């Protein structure tokens, strides 16, 4: 299983669960939705060079913003 922690994807060992509560089911559904969205973005980026360029520009912008001091 692969899970997303908010910044990166991590491979984890399969876990056998006999019962799943609402929060766990929600978290798993959210993770699968994120994986589908990221795959969709990757597919669009591969198909459309303009999307790939926009993603690169966004990544650069996010890196620059992370270096800005809030003071």
CORVENZI-V426410 format. One record per backbone hydrogen bond with DSSP energy under -0.5 kcal/mol. CO is the residue of the C=O (numbers start at 1). NH is the residue of the N-H. E is the energy in kcal/mol with one decimal. If there is no record, write none. Layout:
co->CO nh->NH e->E
co->CO nh->NH e->E
This chain:
co->1 nh->12 e->-3.4
co->3 nh->10 e->-3.3
co->8 nh->5 e->-2.2
co->10 nh->3 e->-3.1
co->15 nh->17 e->-0.6
co->21 nh->25 e->-2.3
co->22 nh->26 e->-2.4
co->23 nh->27 e->-2.3
co->24 nh->28 e->-2.5
co->25 nh->29 e->-2.4
co->26 nh->30 e->-2.7
co->27 nh->31 e->-2.3
co->28 nh->32 e->-2.3
co->29 nh->33 e->-2.3
co->30 nh->34 e->-2.3
co->31 nh->35 e->-2.2
co->32 nh->36 e->-2.3
co->33 nh->37 e->-2.4
co->34 nh->38 e->-2.7
co->35 nh->39 e->-2.2
co->36 nh->40 e->-2.4
co->37 nh->41 e->-2.3
co->38 nh->42 e->-2.3
co->39 nh->43 e->-2.6
co->40 nh->44 e->-2.4
co->41 nh->45 e->-2.5
co->42 nh->46 e->-2.1
co->43 nh->47 e->-1.8
co->44 nh->48 e->-3.0
co->47 nh->49 e->-0.6
co->48 nh->51 e->-0.7
co->48 nh->52 e->-1.8
co->49 nh->53 e->-2.4
co->50 nh->54 e->-2.2
co->51 nh->55 e->-2.4
co->52 nh->56 e->-2.1
co->53 nh->57 e->-2.4
co->54 nh->58 e->-2.4
co->55 nh->59 e->-2.5
co->56 nh->60 e->-2.2
co->57 nh->61 e->-2.5
co->58 nh->62 e->-2.8
co->59 nh->63 e->-2.1
co->60 nh->64 e->-2.4
co->61 nh->65 e->-2.6
co->62 nh->66 e->-1.9
co->63 nh->67 e->-0.8
co->64 nh->67 e->-0.7
co->65 nh->68 e->-1.2
